[in-house]
Amino acid sequence: MKFTQTFLLLGLIAPCAFAQSLPQVDTLQVAARTLYPPQVTTVGDAATWLLEPLGYHIVTDYPAPKSAQLLLSKPIPTAAKVYRTMPVTHALQLLIGENNSLIVDREHKLITFSKGVLL
């Protein structure tokens, strides 16, 4: 019992130092492995599989472009079936094709897709 009391007293006397907060991390730039489970067959399934652990939600209804649902319903393209590690945004771009666009709301953790290149 004395040891516990001494430890608590030392804890009260010792100065407290807190670590500086870390800079904000863009979770869409973290590395993801593009080895999809067998039940993942569409672009939408694969996008959900990549984004769900990061807390992002896919938007397909208004205000998302009408083409979002069409892009997500397609089968996973052969180009996206490469088994490697890459940033999530790169994996998503491979899934929807280079001639299409990602639209990201980082503040609300929402993402959607659009046919064509948006500048």
Secondary structure, DSSP 8 states (H G I E B T S, - for coil): -HHHHHHHHHHHHS------------GGGSEEE----TT--BHHHHHHHHHGGGT-EE--STTS-THHHHHHHSB--GGG---SEEEHHHHHHHHH-TTEEEEEETTTTEEEEEES---
